[in-house]
Every structure is written in C-alpha cells, then in structure tokens.
C-alpha cells in the first residue's frame, strides 16, 4: 500500500509518496499560498495523476477534529483555515480515502514509526517557527476529544508575558522557537542572520548566538520537565528546525535538564533529536492515512486499539 503524505505549514507544503514501511519517494516542496484550499487541491490532483496512491494523509498546522477531519482552529499563520472541512473536501473531490491530523501529531507518529517502534510512550516537540507537540502511545497518536491534545506551544509558560498569535499572553511558543533565537540575536547585533549563518555561528561558538540558544534551551527544558511529569514517556524527541543546531544544542539542553531531573526519575539522556527530521510529518501523515484506510476496509465497526503496524525487526 502507498499513500500520498502532505505536511502543511505556514511557509511550506511538503509532499511525498510513502509506502507501508515508511519509505518515501517523489518528495516535493511548495511555498504555501494564501488561497491554500485551491492550491492544496491542485497539488493533490497532480500527484494522483502521476502516482496513483491508495490513500491521502494530511498533517496540517492547527487543531484538527479527530472524528471529522475538520480544522477546528488555526492561527493567522494559515489565513482562513479555521472551519475548513479538510478531510471531506479532499476525499469528496478525489474519491481517495483521506485522513487528516495536526502536523506535530503527524511528526510524532512518523518519528515513532521510523525510529522508535519499540517505544511505548513517545512525546515529540517540534521547534521551528513555533512550538508544536505530539504524543504517541503504543503506536497510536493521542488526538484528544477536540484535537487539541499535546498543544504544548500554547500552554502558558510565563503568565502575563509576550502576546501570542492565539490571543493569550506568555505561551510557550513565544519563548521556544527558532524565530525567537533569530530575534534575540538581532536585538544585540542589529543584523538579521539567515538560518545557515546562524547555525554556522553557533557551531563556531559565537557568544551572542550561543546566549540566544541558551535562553531558549532554558525555557524548552521547563516544558520538557513538565512533559516527563505529565506522560512519563520513555523518550522525548526534539524535531523541527532547531535540530540543525545538532549535538552541541542537544548537550546544552540536557545540561539544563540535569537539575530538574535529579528531583524526578527521568534522565536528561531520555531526550533525543529527531532522526527523520523534515520527513517525519510526511511519513506520519501517510502512515496514519494507510492505517485509517485499512481499518475501514477490514474492521468497519472496530474502534479498539490493537496494534495495526508490523512488528519491529
Ligand atoms: Zn498561544
């Protein structure tokens, strides 16, 4: 079985064909347009004409209704996206079984499927333009009742703090993001660095960049400590653009976790960087779609949680 995996973010849409082992091919990248609905349908139709996948899996920013696949709530990063009945729209237009979930939930599932299939509870945090989260328990993504499970980015970290685009103040996303690292550097130097330069300067030990990363790592550690005490996961995976800062970043993050972890039972080494990086969202969305499609065909009324994935090698 093969599925078209789609990862919709505020700046880019990523697509690929994914097989049931999570192997991806025909990867493509499109800048997100304002008329997203029309753009998405066009992309999907072009892909279907070429690749003929049996299912479509979409991971999108925003809170996605687990039953209907409708986008219940999206911030201004995706204009006019709130209320779009994404699943029924794409399925109705194409006739291909479609499944939709939040992009960070998809990334967590993709990461689990590709690299951590022996892990019972995995939590992933995607640190990019913003902060996303996903929880996978026994291979099943935790979607919640309303599609807002694992929205760690909008949990208030500093009450009365910076205004968030969700309308609240002090959300974790305003303190843990690549965007903030860039901003902290610009505040000191007056210069705007592109991503590659920032990474390069961090690797070479530039003190200004290092301080900015250190500030964000400190707040990220607070979020991670809460996650260990909420879910007691075996592993917390850090994904998103921040992974480009590599092991140097991971070590400094783990250092921040030494003190809080000594008061708990987890270890800083239980935090790792994503191995699938930018592909985890596409893989997770596609795997989710294949699983949903095969479940419908084989067990129309079953809602149990039996493992549907092949056993790890
Ligand atoms: Zn918020």
Boltz pocket constraint, residues with backbone or C-beta under 6 A from the ligand:
constraints:
  - pocket:
      binder: B
      contacts: [[A, 153], [A, 154], [A, 155], [A, 164], [A, 165], [A, 166], [A, 167], [A, 168], [A, 171], [A, 173]]
      max_distance: 6.0
